[in-house]
C-alpha cells in the first residue's frame, strides 16, 4: 500500500518530483504539509484545506494523547474519522516535545519523564509509547521517536542525541513491526546530528541501514542560520536513499522550501503559515507584508495578484488591513488561508518546473522576486 517513485529529476540541482502512494491517496511531491497539531489546522476548515489542495496534514502524538486522549480517538475509529479528514495524515512522534518542553523533562535511554504542560500530570514517553499511540491515531505515516537538540549544542551533546535517536529508532521499528498494520501505516526514520557534518553522516548511515519506508531530517530550523541548514542538507543529499521520500521537518519559510527542494527534499511542514496569519503577517511573491501597516489602508489590490486563493480572489488589502487593525477573527482566517495556499503552491510550481525541465530558472526567478528586504511593516 506504500510506494514511492521519482518521476522526474532536475539534472542540475537534483530536485525531485515524485509520487508517494498511501492508503488515503497519492501524494504528489514536492509537498508542503499544513500542521494540525490538535487535529485541527488553526483557523482553517477541512473543506478549505481541500480547496487549497492540502494533500496531507500533520497531527501530534503528544498533544493528542493529552487531549482528547487515546480512548476518545480510538472510539471514533482513528484520527481520520475523528476529524473527518479523508486524505493522508502524518503524525509526529512526540520527540520534538522532548526538545520544546525541555524544562519539564528528564531524558534517559528508556524514554522521557515529563509533566503535562496542561495540568502538570506526570507522563512517560518512550518509543513503544509513541508507536502504540500512533497506531491508535491511525495515521498513514508515523514517525520514530527521536531526540532533537537545542541550538547551539556542543558536539558531545549532539553526539549523545544521535546515539539515543538510533537506539530509539531501533526500538520504534521493533515495536512497529510487531504491533502495527503495515498495510495501513508506515514508519519513517529521523536523522539527527545538529550542524556537525560527522554526526549527520553517522546518523544517516545508522538510520538508513534500518530500512525505513522514508527518512526525515530533524533538528534543523531550530535557530541555526539558513546557510548552516543548507550545508547540512548538502552533506546529507549524497547519502540519503534515492528511492525513498525525504522529509525536512519543521521548515516552511518560502526560501528554505525552494532551497530544500533544490537539495532533493520531497516533504516539508511548518506552523509558520498559520502562526503568521494569526498575527496579520503574510507572504506574497515579493516578500512579506505586515497587514497592520498604514501603507495598506487604501490599497485596492489583492494580497498577491499571482495567488489563486479565496482571500486573493475576493478581498482587497484595504479591507484585510481593516480586519487586522480591528482584531476581527475573519482576518486571521483569511490571512492563514492565503499563507497556506501560497506555501502549498510553491511546492506545486516547483514540481511543475522539475517535470518541465526548467527548475533552475524557476528557482532563480523566485529568489530574485522574493526578497524579505521588501517587507512592508509601516
Secondary structure, 3 states (H helix, E strand, C coil): CCEEEEEEECCCCCCEEEEEEECCEEEEECEEEEECCCCCCCCCCHHHHHHCCCCEEEEEHHHHHHCCCHHHHHHCCCHHHHHCCCCEEEEECCHHHHHHCHHHEEEECCEEEEECCCCCCEEEECHHHHHHHHHHHCCCEEECCCCCCCCCCCHHHHHHHHHHHHHHHHHHHHHHHHHCCCCCCEEEEEECCCCCHHHHHHHHHHHHCCCCCEEEECCCCCCCCHHHHHHHHHHHHCCCCCCCEEEECCCCCHHHHHHHHHCCCCEEEECHHHHHHHCCEEEECCEEEECCCHHHCCCCCCCCCCCCCHHHHHCCHHHHHHHHHHCCHHHHHHHHHHHHHHHHHHHHHHHHHHHHCCHHHHHHHHHHHCCHHHCECC
